[in-house]
Amino acid sequence: MNIQEQLEVELSRWNTDLVSEYVGADRERFYELWNLLLPEKYPVSPRTAWVLEFLCEKNPHLLKPYLDELLNALPGIIHHGIKRHMMKILAFQEIPEEHLGNLIDLCFRWIEDPEIPVAVKVHSMQIIYNAIQQFPELKAEFIAVVEDQMPKNSPGFKSRARRLIAKL
């Protein structure tokens, strides 16, 4: 299978599953898929991001060799769909300490940005919540920012915010 050609066929769950099954846990195929993510090219990059999310959910270790590259590229990603999928992946990854500060700053900025979709904000909250387990001094800032943003955001944002604050 030519992964790029298959991703160009259509945006559908069926196609995402097909490519995910083809790549599986194969490191060479994952590398081929990874190289379709950046630089952003529509429509292949957002579709690639969706497949990567599925793959990393089943095989989180596959992302490890690319984690630094992803974390360095993340602030420059323009397409909100790519951001959403990458943030969901990162919410379930162990983030290297040398990147954690920059990622947390980015998450706080995105939570407060009215142009950022709710799904990206929700995953940003989860990433900060995860970091609080390691750095409890972030708790007060997290609660203050999230509570400030609750009236400005959707029911989905509010629901996740309440759950995460309650866990703290």
N, C-alpha and C positions, 0 to 999 in steps of 0.2 A: 504494500500500500504506500502510495505517496501521501504523506500526512498533510502537506500543504494543500494539495489538490482536493483531498477529501474534506478538509475544513472549509474550502471555498464552495463546496457543493450546496450547503444549507446550514442555517442556524436552527438546530433542533436538538431535543434531548436524545433522540435516536442517533443522530450523527455524533454527538458528544460521547455517548456510550460506545459507539462503534470504534471511534479513535482511541478512547480510553482502554478498551479491551485489547486493541492492537498493540498499544504501547505497553500496557501492563506494568510489570516491574523491570522491564528491560532498560538498562542504563543507556545504551546507545540510542534507542528509540526516544527515550526521555530527553536526551541531549538534542536530538533532532527537533523534537517538539519545543523544547526550551528556546531554541534559536529562532523560532517563529514569533516569540512574544515581543522581543525588543529588537530593533526599534519598532514602535507602534505602526502597524500597517492594517488599515481597515479593508476587509472584514476579518482577516486571518488572526490578528493579535487578540481581539476580544474573545473569539472562539477558542483560541489556544488557551487563554486564561481560564475559561470554563473547564476545559479538559484537564488542565493542570490542577485545578481545585479538586476534581474527582480523584485524580491520581494521588495527590498528596494526602488526601483523606485516607486512602487505603495503604499508601506506602510513603509515609512522611520522610523517611530517610532519603528518598530520591532527590529531594530539594537541597539537601545539605551542601553539595558542591556548588550550588548556585545561590545560596542564601546571601552571601556578601554582595553579589552582583544585584540581586533583587533589592536588598536594603539600600544600596547606593542609588539605584534607579528610581525607587519608589516616589521620591518627592517630585520628579519630573514627569511622571506618568500623567497623561492628559485625559485619556478615555476613562470615564467613571466606571464602566463595566470591568475594565482591567483592575482598577483600584479595588473595587468590591471583591473580586475573586482573590486578589493578592492579599488583601487585608484578612479575609477569612482564612486563608492558608496560614498567614502569620499568627493568627489568634491561637493556633494549635501547634506552633513551633517553639522550640527553645531558642530564644534570641540571644546571640552572642553579646556579652556585656559591652563590648566596644561599640556596638550599634544601638544599644538599648536607649541611651539618652536621646539620640537624634530621632529614633522612632517614636518615643513617648512625646517629644515636642511636636512632631508631625501629627500624631494622633490628637493632641490637644487642639492644634490649629484647625484640623479637619472637623472636630466636634463643634467648634465655634463658627465655622464657615457656613453661611446660609446657602451657598452654592453647591455644597457637597451633599450627595444623596444620603438618605437615612441609613441605608445598608452599610455604607462606608463608615458612617458615624458609629453605628452599633458595633461593628468589628473593631473600630478604634477604641471604644469603651472597653471592650473585652480585653484588648491588648494591654491597656493601662491597668485594668483590674488584675490581670495576670502578673504584671510587674509589681503591683502593690504587695503581692505575696513575698517578694524579694526585697522591696524597698517601701516599707510601711509609711515612711515620711511623705509619700505621694497621696496618701489617703485624703487628707483635708482638701488639698487642691482639686483632686478628682471630684469629690463630693460637691465642692463649691461650683466648679465649672458645669458639671452635669445638672445640678439643680437650677443654675442660671439658664441653661439651655432647654430645660423641659417645657416651659410654656411656649417656646419658639419652634417646637418640633412635633413630629407625628405621634400618634398613639404607640407605634412600634418602638420609637425612641424612648418614650416615657415608660413603657412596660419594661424594656431592658434596663433602663436607668434605675427604676425602682428595685428590680431584682438584684442588680449588682450592689447598689447601696445597702440593701437589706443584708446581703452576705457579708458586707464589711462590718 
